[in-house]
Amino acid sequence: GGGADVTTEALLAFDGGATATLRSSALSIGFDLHAECEHGSVTVRNYLFPFLYHHVYVAPRGAPPRYEQHYAGGETTFELQLQAFVAAVRRGATYETTAADAEANMRVVDAIYDAAGLGARRSRAGVQ
């Protein structure tokens, strides 16, 4: 109730004809991503807190599947994002995402909320 998005499912269509189904649930345990691709599938287990535990399961069509783990120095995803932001601001390092990327992502999120009948989330512009 109250406009909460407890569970959500959305079909996304991309330029070039690719599609994706996005499923999200506040009732599920864990933060996982699964993608079915043209040449196989990939599942990322616990992408939000990979420094605690994670694995990447890669299943190429016609080849044996494998598990991968990618631990760096134990930093959290938030620390790594902050390091990249600081490097971009202080040294002009390339930052992988742009403000235009963020705006495009939020337009998709707003469209999903609208399609679900929940309406776009209230703007926080000017909030400190």
N, CA, C and O atoms as a printed pandas DataFrame, in Angstrom:
     atom_number atom_name residue_name chain_id  residue_number  x_coord  y_coord  z_coord
0              1         N          GLY        A               1    0.813   -1.189    0.000
1              2        CA          GLY        A               1    0.000    0.000    0.000
2              3         C          GLY        A               1    0.849    1.242    0.000
3              4         O          GLY        A               1    2.076    1.172    0.067
4              5         N          GLY        A               2    0.201    2.364   -0.075
5              6        CA          GLY        A               2    0.880    3.641    0.022
6              7         C          GLY        A               2    1.866    3.913   -1.097
7              8         O          GLY        A               2    2.790    4.708   -0.924
8              9         N          GLY        A               3    1.687    3.265   -2.245
9             10        CA          GLY        A               3    2.579    3.507   -3.370
10            11         C          GLY        A               3    3.878    2.735   -3.298
11            12         O          GLY        A               3    4.807    3.016   -4.056
12            13         N          ALA        A               4    3.963    1.758   -2.395
13            14        CA          ALA        A               4    5.195    0.972   -2.277
14            15         C          ALA        A               4    5.308    0.000   -3.446
15            16         O          ALA        A               4    4.309   -0.528   -3.936
16            17         N          ASP        A               5    6.512   -0.217   -3.870
17            18        CA          ASP        A               5    6.772   -1.164   -4.964
18            19         C          ASP        A               5    7.366   -2.444   -4.373
19            20         O          ASP        A               5    8.569   -2.683   -4.474
20            21         N          VAL        A               6    6.515   -3.258   -3.757
21            22        CA          VAL        A               6    6.970   -4.478   -3.105
22            23         C          VAL        A               6    7.522   -5.453   -4.130
23            24         O          VAL        A               6    8.610   -5.995   -3.940
24            25         N          THR        A               7    6.795   -5.684   -5.208
25            26        CA          THR        A               7    7.291   -6.496   -6.310
26            27         C          THR        A               7    7.008   -5.773   -7.619
27            28         O          THR        A               7    5.983   -5.109   -7.773
28            29         N          THR        A               8    7.920   -5.913   -8.543
29            30        CA          THR        A               8    7.787   -5.250   -9.839
30            31         C          THR        A               8    8.335   -6.163  -10.925
31            32         O          THR        A               8    9.330   -6.858  -10.721
32            33         N          GLU        A               9    7.685   -6.156  -12.066
33            34        CA          GLU        A               9    8.208   -6.845  -13.251
34            35         C          GLU        A               9    7.991   -5.921  -14.435
35            36         O          GLU        A               9    6.916   -5.342  -14.594
36            37         N          ALA        A              10    9.017   -5.786  -15.265
37            38        CA          ALA        A              10    8.919   -4.914  -16.435
38            39         C          ALA        A              10    9.648   -5.546  -17.608
39            40         O          ALA        A              10   10.708   -6.148  -17.437
40            41         N          LEU        A              11    9.084   -5.410  -18.792
41            42        CA          LEU        A              11    9.737   -5.834  -20.016
42            43         C          LEU        A              11   10.390   -4.601  -20.625
43            44         O          LEU        A              11    9.721   -3.599  -20.879
44            45         N          LEU        A              12   11.694   -4.676  -20.860
45            46        CA          LEU        A              12   12.443   -3.562  -21.418
46            47         C          LEU        A              12   12.810   -3.877  -22.857
47            48         O          LEU        A              12   13.185   -5.007  -23.169
48            49         N          ALA        A              13   12.704   -2.885  -23.741
49            50        CA          ALA        A              13   13.074   -3.036  -25.147
50            51         C          ALA        A              13   14.194   -2.047  -25.452
51            52         O          ALA        A              13   14.106   -0.869  -25.105
52            53         N          PHE        A              14   15.239   -2.531  -26.098
53            54        CA          PHE        A              14   16.413   -1.713  -26.390
54            55         C          PHE        A              14   16.548   -1.493  -27.887
55            56         O          PHE        A              14   16.009   -2.252  -28.693
56            57         N          ASP        A              15   17.279   -0.436  -28.249
57            58        CA          ASP        A              15   17.604   -0.204  -29.651
58            59         C          ASP        A              15   18.298   -1.447  -30.188
59            60         O          ASP        A              15   19.096   -2.063  -29.481
60            61         N          GLY        A              16   18.006   -1.822  -31.418
61            62        CA          GLY        A              16   18.598   -3.008  -32.014
62            63         C          GLY        A              16   17.773   -4.267  -31.803
63            64         O          GLY        A              16   18.108   -5.326  -32.332
64            65         N          GLY        A              17   16.683   -4.157  -31.023
65            66        CA          GLY        A              17   15.777   -5.288  -30.866
66            67         C          GLY        A              17   15.962   -6.150  -29.635
67            68         O          GLY        A              17   15.138   -7.031  -29.387
68            69         N          ALA        A              18   17.004   -5.936  -28.855
69            70        CA          ALA        A              18   17.196   -6.732  -27.643
70            71         C          ALA        A              18   16.112   -6.394  -26.621
71            72         O          ALA        A              18   15.648   -5.256  -26.545
72            73         N          THR        A              19   15.720   -7.391  -25.844
73            74        CA          THR        A              19   14.740   -7.186  -24.778
74            75         C          THR        A              19   15.282   -7.765  -23.480
75            76         O          THR        A              19   16.199   -8.586  -23.489
76            77         N          ALA        A              20   14.709   -7.332  -22.373
77            78        CA          ALA        A              20   15.078   -7.849  -21.056
78            79         C          ALA        A              20   13.850   -7.806  -20.167
79            80         O          ALA        A              20   13.007   -6.918  -20.298
80            81         N          THR        A              21   13.754   -8.762  -19.269
81            82        CA          THR        A              21   12.710   -8.749  -18.252
82            83         C          THR        A              21   13.370   -8.410  -16.928
83            84         O          THR        A              21   14.299   -9.091  -16.494
84            85         N          LEU        A              22   12.891   -7.369  -16.297
85            86        CA          LEU        A              22   13.403   -6.935  -15.010
86            87         C          LEU        A              22   12.407   -7.382  -13.950
87            88         O          LEU        A              22   11.221   -7.066  -14.043
88            89         N          ARG        A              23   12.872   -8.108  -12.953
89            90        CA          ARG        A              23   12.026   -8.515  -11.827
90            91         C          ARG        A              23   12.691   -8.053  -10.551
91            92         O          ARG        A              23   13.895   -8.232  -10.367
92            93         N          SER        A              24   11.907   -7.458   -9.672
93            94        CA          SER        A              24   12.424   -6.961   -8.411
94            95         C          SER        A              24   11.414   -7.271   -7.320
95            96         O          SER        A              24   10.208   -7.139   -7.530
96            97         N          SER        A              25   11.901   -7.682   -6.158
97            98        CA          SER        A              25   10.997   -7.951   -5.047
98            99         C          SER        A              25   11.678   -7.612   -3.731
99           100         O          SER        A              25   12.789   -8.070   -3.461
100          101         N          ALA        A              26   11.019   -6.819   -2.925
101          102        CA          ALA        A              26   11.513   -6.508   -1.591
102          103         C          ALA        A              26   11.327   -7.699   -0.664
103          104         O          ALA        A              26   11.833   -7.698    0.458
104          105         N          LEU        A              27   10.605   -8.712   -1.124
105          106        CA          LEU        A              27   10.338   -9.889   -0.313
106          107         C          LEU        A              27   11.387  -10.976   -0.498
107          108         O          LEU        A              27   11.428  -11.929    0.281
108          109         N          SER        A              28   12.236  -10.850   -1.518
109          110        CA          SER        A              28   13.233  -11.881   -1.769
110          111         C          SER        A              28   14.500  -11.589   -0.971
111          112         O          SER        A              28   14.761  -10.456   -0.567
112          113         N          ILE        A              29   15.270  -12.638   -0.761
113          114        CA          ILE        A              29   16.524  -12.505   -0.029
114          115         C          ILE        A              29   17.652  -12.485   -1.051
115          116         O          ILE        A              29   17.690  -13.314   -1.960
116          117         N          GLY        A              30   18.557  -11.551   -0.900
117          118        CA          GLY        A              30   19.715  -11.489   -1.780
118          119         C          GLY        A              30   19.538  -10.461   -2.885
119          120         O          GLY        A              30   18.443   -9.961   -3.141
120          121         N          PHE        A              31   20.643  -10.173   -3.517
121          122        CA          PHE        A              31   20.684   -9.219   -4.610
122          123         C          PHE        A              31   21.354   -9.917   -5.780
123          124         O          PHE        A              31   22.580   -9.975   -5.869
124          125         N          ASP        A              32   20.534  -10.444   -6.671
125          126        CA          ASP        A              32   21.041  -11.256   -7.764
126          127         C          ASP        A              32   20.608  -10.678   -9.100
127          128         O          ASP        A              32   19.592   -9.990   -9.201
128          129         N          LEU        A              33   21.391  -10.971  -10.113
129          130        CA          LEU        A              33   21.089  -10.555  -11.474
130          131         C          LEU        A              33   21.254  -11.780  -12.360
131          132         O          LEU        A              33   22.256  -12.489  -12.274
132          133         N          HIS        A              34   20.271  -12.022  -13.204
133          134        CA          HIS        A              34   20.366  -13.132  -14.158
134          135         C          HIS        A              34   20.056  -12.584  -15.543
135          136         O          HIS        A              34   19.061  -11.886  -15.737
136          137         N          ALA        A              35   20.913  -12.906  -16.501
137          138        CA          ALA        A              35   20.708  -12.454  -17.876
138          139         C          ALA        A              35   20.803  -13.631  -18.824
139          140         O          ALA        A              35   21.776  -14.386  -18.803
140          141         N          GLU        A              36   19.774  -13.784  -19.663
141          142        CA          GLU        A              36   19.791  -14.755  -20.764
142          143         C          GLU        A              36   20.251  -13.990  -21.993
143          144         O          GLU        A              36   19.620  -13.014  -22.398
144          145         N          CYS        A              37   21.336  -14.428  -22.578
145          146        CA          CYS        A              37   21.927  -13.707  -23.691
146          147         C          CYS        A              37   21.942  -14.591  -24.939
147          148         O          CYS        A              37   21.625  -15.778  -24.873
148          149         N          GLU        A              38   22.305  -14.011  -26.048
149          150        CA          GLU        A              38   22.328  -14.732  -27.319
150          151         C          GLU        A              38   23.247  -15.952  -27.271
151          152         O          GLU        A              38   22.940  -16.985  -27.865
152          153         N          HIS        A              39   24.363  -15.835  -26.572
153          154        CA          HIS        A              39   25.349  -16.912  -26.559
154          155         C          HIS        A              39   25.439  -17.634  -25.223
155          156         O          HIS        A              39   26.417  -18.338  -24.971
156          157         N          GLY        A              40   24.442  -17.474  -24.363
157          158        CA          GLY        A              40   24.445  -18.157  -23.078
158          159         C          GLY        A              40   23.780  -17.317  -22.012
159          160         O          GLY        A              40   22.978  -16.432  -22.312
160          161         N          SER        A              41   24.116  -17.598  -20.762
161          162        CA          SER        A              41   23.516  -16.841  -19.664
162          163         C          SER        A              41   24.580  -16.541  -18.616
163          164         O          SER        A              41   25.636  -17.171  -18.569
164          165         N          VAL        A              42   24.268  -15.571  -17.788
165          166        CA          VAL        A              42   25.153  -15.202  -16.681
166          167         C          VAL        A              42   24.283  -14.860  -15.478
167          168         O          VAL        A              42   23.250  -14.203  -15.606
168          169         N          THR        A              43   24.719  -15.318  -14.312
169          170        CA          THR        A              43   24.043  -14.999  -13.055
170          171         C          THR        A              43   25.080  -14.404  -12.113
171          172         O          THR        A              43   26.144  -14.985  -11.899
172          173         N          VAL        A              44   24.762  -13.245  -11.555
173          174        CA          VAL        A              44   25.635  -12.604  -10.576
174          175         C          VAL        A              44   24.932  -12.700   -9.230
175          176         O          VAL        A              44   23.862  -12.120   -9.044
176          177         N          ARG        A              45   25.522  -13.420   -8.302
177          178        CA          ARG        A              45   24.949  -13.626   -6.975
178          179         C          ARG        A              45   25.510  -12.571   -6.032
179          180         O          ARG        A              45   26.725  -12.426   -5.896
180          181         N          ASN        A              46   24.616  -11.840   -5.387
181          182        CA          ASN        A              46   24.948  -10.826   -4.381
182          183         C          ASN        A              46   25.781   -9.681   -4.949
183          184         O          ASN        A              46   26.846   -9.361   -4.421
184          185         N          TYR        A              47   25.291   -9.060   -6.032
185          186        CA          TYR        A              47   26.037   -7.971   -6.674
186          187         C          TYR        A              47   26.132   -6.717   -5.812
187          188         O          TYR        A              47   27.036   -5.906   -6.010
188          189         N          LEU        A              48   25.223   -6.541   -4.865
189          190        CA          LEU        A              48   25.240   -5.310   -4.072
190          191         C          LEU        A              48   26.281   -5.348   -2.958
191          192         O          LEU        A              48   26.822   -4.308   -2.584
192          193         N          PHE        A              49   26.563   -6.518   -2.430
193          194        CA          PHE        A              49   27.540   -6.652   -1.345
194          195         C          PHE        A              49   28.587   -7.716   -1.693
195          196         O          PHE        A              49   28.778   -8.668   -0.936
196          197         N          PRO        A              50   29.262   -7.558   -2.833
197          198        CA          PRO        A              50   30.181   -8.613   -3.278
198          199         C          PRO        A              50   31.383   -8.802   -2.353
199          200         O          PRO        A              50   32.012   -9.860   -2.376
200          201         N          PHE        A              51   31.708   -7.809   -1.551
201          202        CA          PHE        A              51   32.845   -7.927   -0.645
202          203         C          PHE        A              51   32.566   -8.923    0.477
203          204         O          PHE        A              51   33.502   -9.423    1.101
204          205         N          LEU        A              52   31.278   -9.223    0.746
205          206        CA          LEU        A              52   30.919  -10.230    1.742
206          207         C          LEU        A              52   30.982  -11.623    1.134
207          208         O          LEU        A              52   31.620  -12.525    1.677
208          209         N          TYR        A              53   30.321  -11.780    0.016
209          210        CA          TYR        A              53   30.338  -13.028   -0.741
210          211         C          TYR        A              53   29.680  -12.752   -2.084
211          212         O          TYR        A              53   28.738  -11.964   -2.172
212          213         N          HIS        A              54   30.171  -13.396   -3.112
213          214        CA          HIS        A              54   29.535  -13.307   -4.423
214          215         C          HIS        A              54   30.079  -14.415   -5.306
215          216         O          HIS        A              54   31.096  -15.035   -4.996
216          217         N          HIS        A              55   29.406  -14.647   -6.380
217          218        CA          HIS        A              55   29.973  -15.414   -7.479
218          219         C          HIS        A              55   29.258  -15.024   -8.764
219          220         O          HIS        A              55   28.124  -14.545   -8.761
220          221         N          VAL        A              56   29.964  -15.248   -9.848
221          222        CA          VAL        A              56   29.426  -15.031  -11.181
222          223         C          VAL        A              56   29.378  -16.405  -11.843
223          224         O          VAL        A              56   30.401  -17.078  -11.971
224          225         N          TYR        A              57   28.189  -16.811  -12.260
225          226        CA          TYR        A              57   28.012  -18.103  -12.931
226          227         C          TYR        A              57   27.833  -17.820  -14.416
227          228         O          TYR        A              57   26.846  -17.209  -14.826
228          229         N          VAL        A              58   28.785  -18.265  -15.211
229          230        CA          VAL        A              58   28.773  -18.036  -16.650
230          231         C          VAL        A              58   28.458  -19.364  -17.328
231          232         O          VAL        A              58   29.157  -20.356  -17.122
232          233         N          ALA        A              59   27.397  -19.377  -18.142
233          234        CA          ALA        A              59   26.983  -20.604  -18.829
234          235         C          ALA        A              59   26.899  -20.349  -20.328
235          236         O          ALA        A              59   25.819  -20.068  -20.846
236          237         N          PRO        A              60   28.036  -20.444  -21.036
237          238        CA          PRO        A              60   28.007  -20.241  -22.479
238          239         C          PRO        A              60   27.330  -21.429  -23.173
239          240         O          PRO        A              60   27.496  -22.575  -22.756
240          241         N          ARG        A              61   26.574  -21.147  -24.222
241          242        CA          ARG        A              61   25.979  -22.241  -24.998
242          243         C          ARG        A              61   27.097  -23.024  -25.691
243          244         O          ARG        A              61   27.971  -22.440  -26.331
244          245         N          GLY        A              62   27.058  -24.343  -25.555
245          246        CA          GLY        A              62   28.038  -25.182  -26.219
246          247         C          GLY        A              62   29.379  -25.281  -25.520
247          248         O          GLY        A              62   30.324  -25.833  -26.082
248          249         N          ALA        A              63   29.485  -24.756  -24.300
249          250        CA          ALA        A              63   30.745  -24.834  -23.547
250          251         C          ALA        A              63   30.406  -25.098  -22.078
251          252         O          ALA        A              63   29.294  -24.807  -21.638
252          253         N          PRO        A              64   31.352  -25.644  -21.323
253          254        CA          PRO        A              64   31.077  -25.920  -19.915
254          255         C          PRO        A              64   30.843  -24.633  -19.123
255          256         O          PRO        A              64   31.517  -23.630  -19.356
256          257         N          PRO        A              65   29.890  -24.657  -18.187
257          258        CA          PRO        A              65   29.673  -23.478  -17.343
258          259         C          PRO        A              65   30.811  -23.348  -16.330
259          260         O          PRO        A              65   31.544  -24.302  -16.070
260          261         N          ARG        A              66   30.942  -22.144  -15.764
261          262        CA          ARG        A              66   31.995  -21.909  -14.770
262          263         C          ARG        A              66   31.522  -20.890  -13.737
263          264         O          ARG        A              66   30.657  -20.056  -14.006
264          265         N          TYR        A              67   32.107  -20.981  -12.562
265          266        CA          TYR        A              67   31.903  -19.988  -11.512
266          267         C          TYR        A              67   33.136  -19.114  -11.440
267          268         O          TYR        A              67   34.258  -19.599  -11.579
268          269         N          GLU        A              68   32.928  -17.813  -11.220
269          270        CA          GLU        A              68   34.035  -16.877  -11.061
270          271         C          GLU        A              68   33.783  -16.043   -9.815
271          272         O          GLU        A              68   32.638  -15.786   -9.444
272          273         N          GLN        A              69   34.862  -15.628   -9.179
273          274        CA          GLN        A              69   34.770  -14.674   -8.082
274          275         C          GLN        A              69   35.799  -13.588   -8.341
275          276         O          GLN        A              69   36.899  -13.860   -8.822
276          277         N          HIS        A              70   35.432  -12.356   -8.018
277          278        CA          HIS        A              70   36.293  -11.217   -8.313
278          279         C          HIS        A              70   36.400  -10.333   -7.074
279          280         O          HIS        A              70   35.710   -9.320   -6.956
280          281         N          TYR        A              71   37.261  -10.726   -6.171
281          282        CA          TYR        A              71   37.492   -9.921   -4.973
282          283         C          TYR        A              71   38.680   -9.010   -5.221
283          284         O          TYR        A              71   39.703   -9.439   -5.754
284          285         N          ALA        A              72   38.541   -7.779   -4.841
285          286        CA          ALA        A              72   39.659   -6.843   -4.947
286          287         C          ALA        A              72   40.280   -6.742   -3.554
287          288         O          ALA        A              72   40.642   -7.754   -2.954
288          289         N          GLY        A              73   40.398   -5.540   -3.057
289          290        CA          GLY        A              73   41.002   -5.349   -1.743
290          291         C          GLY        A              73   39.998   -5.376   -0.610
291          292         O          GLY        A              73   40.324   -4.948    0.497
292          293         N          GLY        A              74   38.798   -5.858   -0.842
293          294        CA          GLY        A              74   37.788   -5.910    0.210
294          295         C          GLY        A              74   36.918   -4.662    0.295
295          296         O          GLY        A              74   36.095   -4.544    1.203
296          297         N          GLU        A              75   37.091   -3.728   -0.643
297          298        CA          GLU        A              75   36.283   -2.510   -0.618
298          299         C          GLU        A              75   34.828   -2.838   -0.932
299          300         O          GLU        A              75   34.527   -3.797   -1.643
300          301         N          THR        A              76   33.938   -2.021   -0.386
301          302        CA          THR        A              76   32.529   -2.152   -0.730
302          303         C          THR        A              76   32.293   -1.529   -2.098
303          304         O          THR        A              76   33.114   -0.752   -2.584
304          305         N          THR        A              77   31.169   -1.873   -2.715
305          306        CA          THR        A              77   30.830   -1.260   -4.004
306          307         C          THR        A              77   30.721    0.247   -3.851
307          308         O          THR        A              77   31.077    0.988   -4.768
308          309         N          PHE        A              78   30.236    0.711   -2.707
309          310        CA          PHE        A              78   30.101    2.147   -2.476
310          311         C          PHE        A              78   31.469    2.819   -2.415
311          312         O          PHE        A              78   31.651    3.909   -2.957
312          313         N          GLU        A              79   32.437    2.168   -1.752
313          314        CA          GLU        A              79   33.791    2.723   -1.698
314          315         C          GLU        A              79   34.415    2.806   -3.086
315          316         O          GLU        A              79   35.063    3.797   -3.422
316          317         N          LEU        A              80   34.220    1.769   -3.888
317          318        CA          LEU        A              80   34.775    1.773   -5.241
318          319         C          LEU        A              80   34.151    2.870   -6.095
319          320         O          LEU        A              80   34.847    3.524   -6.872
320          321         N          GLN        A              81   32.839    3.076   -5.955
321          322        CA          GLN        A              81   32.172    4.155   -6.697
322          323         C          GLN        A              81   32.700    5.511   -6.246
323          324         O          GLN        A              81   32.937    6.389   -7.075
324          325         N          LEU        A              82   32.887    5.691   -4.936
325          326        CA          LEU        A              82   33.404    6.953   -4.415
326          327         C          LEU        A              82   34.829    7.196   -4.896
327          328         O          LEU        A              82   35.171    8.320   -5.263
328          329         N          GLN        A              83   35.665    6.160   -4.901
329          330        CA          GLN        A              83   37.036    6.300   -5.408
330          331         C          GLN        A              83   37.036    6.746   -6.866
331          332         O          GLN        A              83   37.812    7.621   -7.248
332          333         N          ALA        A              84   36.172    6.150   -7.677
333          334        CA          ALA        A              84   36.104    6.514   -9.090
334          335         C          ALA        A              84   35.627    7.956   -9.255
335          336         O          ALA        A              84   36.143    8.688  -10.099
336          337         N          PHE        A              85   34.642    8.365   -8.451
337          338        CA          PHE        A              85   34.138    9.737   -8.526
338          339         C          PHE        A              85   35.233   10.731   -8.138
339          340         O          PHE        A              85   35.442   11.727   -8.830
340          341         N          VAL        A              86   35.923   10.464   -7.043
341          342        CA          VAL        A              86   36.993   11.360   -6.587
342          343         C          VAL        A              86   38.088   11.451   -7.645
343          344         O          VAL        A              86   38.589   12.543   -7.913
344          345         N          ALA        A              87   38.470   10.334   -8.247
345          346        CA          ALA        A              87   39.501   10.349   -9.293
346          347         C          ALA        A              87   39.052   11.188  -10.489
347          348         O          ALA        A              87   39.863   11.881  -11.104
348          349         N          ALA        A              88   37.767   11.123  -10.815
349          350        CA          ALA        A              88   37.254   11.919  -11.933
350          351         C          ALA        A              88   37.289   13.408  -11.611
351          352         O          ALA        A              88   37.663   14.223  -12.454
352          353         N          VAL        A              89   36.899   13.758  -10.389
353          354        CA          VAL        A              89   36.844   15.168   -9.998
354          355         C          VAL        A              89   38.243   15.741   -9.805
355          356         O          VAL        A              89   38.534   16.838  -10.282
356          357         N          ARG        A              90   39.100   15.019   -9.118
357          358        CA          ARG        A              90   40.430   15.543   -8.785
358          359         C          ARG        A              90   41.426   15.457   -9.929
359          360         O          ARG        A              90   42.229   16.369  -10.125
360          361         N          ARG        A              91   41.381   14.358  -10.691
361          362        CA          ARG        A              91   42.406   14.141  -11.708
362          363         C          ARG        A              91   41.862   14.101  -13.126
363          364         O          ARG        A              91   42.623   13.928  -14.079
364          365         N          GLY        A              92   40.550   14.259  -13.275
365          366        CA          GLY        A              92   39.966   14.214  -14.607
366          367         C          GLY        A              92   39.909   12.816  -15.196
367          368         O          GLY        A              92   39.788   12.653  -16.411
368          369         N          ALA        A              93   39.997   11.804  -14.336
369          370        CA          ALA        A              93   39.936   10.419  -14.814
370          371         C          ALA        A              93   38.582   10.162  -15.466
371          372         O          ALA        A              93   37.576   10.780  -15.117
372          373         N          THR        A              94   38.582    9.247  -16.408
373          374        CA          THR        A              94   37.342    8.868  -17.086
374          375         C          THR        A              94   36.402    8.228  -16.075
375          376         O          THR        A              94   36.805    7.348  -15.316
376          377         N          TYR        A              95   35.160    8.667  -16.067
377          378        CA          TYR        A              95   34.136    8.098  -15.192
378          379         C          TYR        A              95   33.209    7.284  -16.083
379          380         O          TYR        A              95   32.733    7.777  -17.106
380          381         N          GLU        A              96   32.956    6.056  -15.702
381          382        CA          GLU        A              96   32.254    5.120  -16.582
382          383         C          GLU        A              96   30.821    5.522  -16.905
383          384         O          GLU        A              96   30.320    5.193  -17.980
384          385         N          THR        A              97   30.162    6.215  -16.009
385          386        CA          THR        A              97   28.791    6.650  -16.279
386          387         C          THR        A              97   28.730    8.169  -16.246
387          388         O          THR        A              97   29.549    8.831  -15.610
388          389         N          THR        A              98   27.752    8.696  -16.939
389          390        CA          THR        A              98   27.615   10.146  -17.042
390          391         C          THR        A              98   26.288   10.597  -16.436
391          392         O          THR        A              98   25.432    9.776  -16.104
392          393         N          ALA        A              99   26.135   11.884  -16.299
393          394        CA          ALA        A              99   24.857   12.429  -15.835
394          395         C          ALA        A              99   23.740   12.048  -16.804
395          396         O          ALA        A              99   22.609   11.804  -16.383
396          397         N          ALA        A             100   24.049   11.998  -18.089
397          398        CA          ALA        A             100   23.039   11.588  -19.077
398          399         C          ALA        A             100   22.626   10.135  -18.855
399          400         O          ALA        A             100   21.455    9.792  -19.014
400          401         N          ASP        A             101   23.590    9.272  -18.485
401          402        CA          ASP        A             101   23.261    7.880  -18.161
402          403         C          ASP        A             101   22.313    7.821  -16.964
403          404         O          ASP        A             101   21.323    7.089  -16.982
404          405         N          ALA        A             102   22.621    8.592  -15.934
405          406        CA          ALA        A             102   21.791    8.601  -14.726
406          407         C          ALA        A             102   20.382    9.098  -15.046
407          408         O          ALA        A             102   19.396    8.536  -14.567
408          409         N          GLU        A             103   20.292   10.144  -15.853
409          410        CA          GLU        A             103   18.985   10.674  -16.234
410          411         C          GLU        A             103   18.193    9.649  -17.044
411          412         O          GLU        A             103   16.993    9.482  -16.827
412          413         N          ALA        A             104   18.847    8.974  -17.963
413          414        CA          ALA        A             104   18.170    7.950  -18.764
414          415         C          ALA        A             104   17.679    6.803  -17.874
415          416         O          ALA        A             104   16.568    6.306  -18.054
416          417         N          ASN        A             105   18.510    6.387  -16.917
417          418        CA          ASN        A             105   18.094    5.335  -15.981
418          419         C          ASN        A             105   16.862    5.757  -15.190
419          420         O          ASN        A             105   15.935    4.967  -15.016
420          421         N          MET        A             106   16.849    6.991  -14.713
421          422        CA          MET        A             106   15.703    7.455  -13.921
422          423         C          MET        A             106   14.451    7.594  -14.774
423          424         O          MET        A             106   13.343    7.410  -14.269
424          425         N          ARG        A             107   14.599    7.917  -16.060
425          426        CA          ARG        A             107   13.432    7.952  -16.951
426          427         C          ARG        A             107   12.827    6.551  -17.079
427          428         O          ARG        A             107   11.605    6.402  -17.111
428          429         N          VAL        A             108   13.679    5.531  -17.151
429          430        CA          VAL        A             108   13.193    4.145  -17.219
430          431         C          VAL        A             108   12.491    3.779  -15.914
431          432         O          VAL        A             108   11.408    3.195  -15.936
432          433         N          VAL        A             109   13.100    4.117  -14.783
433          434        CA          VAL        A             109   12.483    3.825  -13.481
434          435         C          VAL        A             109   11.126    4.520  -13.379
435          436         O          VAL        A             109   10.145    3.905  -12.960
436          437         N          ASP        A             110   11.066    5.783  -13.755
437          438        CA          ASP        A             110    9.785    6.517  -13.719
438          439         C          ASP        A             110    8.747    5.869  -14.630
439          440         O          ASP        A             110    7.578    5.768  -14.258
440          441         N          ALA        A             111    9.158    5.431  -15.808
441          442        CA          ALA        A             111    8.224    4.787  -16.741
442          443         C          ALA        A             111    7.694    3.477  -16.159
443          444         O          ALA        A             111    6.523    3.147  -16.344
444          445         N          ILE        A             112    8.553    2.726  -15.452
445          446        CA          ILE        A             112    8.106    1.484  -14.813
446          447         C          ILE        A             112    7.091    1.798  -13.723
447          448         O          ILE        A             112    6.054    1.139  -13.642
448          449         N          TYR        A             113    7.366    2.789  -12.888
449          450        CA          TYR        A             113    6.412    3.186  -11.848
450          451         C          TYR        A             113    5.088    3.635  -12.468
451          452         O          TYR        A             113    4.016    3.263  -11.990
452          453         N          ASP        A             114    5.168    4.432  -13.529
453          454        CA          ASP        A             114    3.943    4.894  -14.201
454          455         C          ASP        A             114    3.138    3.717  -14.747
455          456         O          ASP        A             114    1.922    3.656  -14.569
456          457         N          ALA        A             115    3.823    2.780  -15.415
457          458        CA          ALA        A             115    3.136    1.623  -15.995
458          459         C          ALA        A             115    2.499    0.752  -14.912
459          460         O          ALA        A             115    1.478    0.109  -15.158
460          461         N          ALA        A             116    3.088    0.726  -13.727
461          462        CA          ALA        A             116    2.550   -0.067  -12.617
462          463         C          ALA        A             116    1.417    0.657  -11.895
463          464         O          ALA        A             116    0.802    0.113  -10.979
464          465         N          GLY        A             117    1.149    1.902  -12.324
465          466        CA          GLY        A             117    0.085    2.667  -11.682
466          467         C          GLY        A             117    0.504    3.330  -10.383
467          468         O          GLY        A             117   -0.343    3.813   -9.632
468          469         N          LEU        A             118    1.805    3.357  -10.109
469          470        CA          LEU        A             118    2.297    3.958   -8.871
470          471         C          LEU        A             118    2.713    5.411   -9.048
471          472         O          LEU        A             118    2.901    6.124   -8.063
472          473         N          GLY        A             119    2.857    5.852  -10.275
473          474        CA          GLY        A             119    3.301    7.217  -10.546
474          475         C          GLY        A             119    4.784    7.363  -10.285
475          476         O          GLY        A             119    5.361    6.633   -9.478
476          477         N          ALA        A             120    5.391    8.302  -10.967
477          478        CA          ALA        A             120    6.818    8.558  -10.790
478          479         C          ALA        A             120    7.072    8.999   -9.355
479          480         O          ALA        A             120    6.215    9.616   -8.722
480          481         N          ARG        A             121    8.244    8.681   -8.856
481          482        CA          ARG        A             121    8.602    9.085   -7.508
482          483         C          ARG        A             121    8.743   10.595   -7.456
483          484         O          ARG        A             121    9.117   11.233   -8.439
484          485         N          ARG        A             122    8.440   11.150   -6.305
485          486        CA          ARG        A             122    8.492   12.601   -6.102
486          487         C          ARG        A             122    9.926   13.087   -6.251
487          488         O          ARG        A             122   10.851   12.449   -5.749
488          489         N          SER        A             123   10.117   14.194   -6.924
489          490        CA          SER        A             123   11.429   14.782   -7.120
490          491         C          SER        A             123   11.986   15.274   -5.803
491          492         O          SER        A             123   11.250   15.769   -4.949
492          493         N          ARG        A             124   13.274   15.137   -5.646
493          494        CA          ARG        A             124   13.963   15.653   -4.458
494          495         C          ARG        A             124   14.827   16.853   -4.828
495          496         O          ARG        A             124   15.716   17.249   -4.074
496          497         N          ALA        A             125   14.553   17.422   -5.993
497          498        CA          ALA        A             125   15.327   18.586   -6.435
498          499         C          ALA        A             125   15.219   19.679   -5.382
499          500         O          ALA        A             125   14.125   20.000   -4.918
500          501         N          GLY        A             126   16.333   20.234   -5.016
501          502        CA          GLY        A             126   16.348   21.310   -4.039
502          503         C          GLY        A             126   16.362   20.823   -2.598
503          504         O          GLY        A             126   16.469   21.639   -1.683
504          505         N          VAL        A             127   16.258   19.533   -2.371
505          506        CA          VAL        A             127   16.294   19.004   -1.021
506          507         C          VAL        A             127   17.739   18.864   -0.592
507          508         O          VAL        A             127   18.567   18.361   -1.351
508          509         N          GLN        A             128   18.051   19.304    0.622
509          510        CA          GLN        A             128   19.438   19.225    1.107
510          511         C          GLN        A             128   19.538   18.259    2.247
511          512         O          GLN        A             128   20.624   18.055    2.790
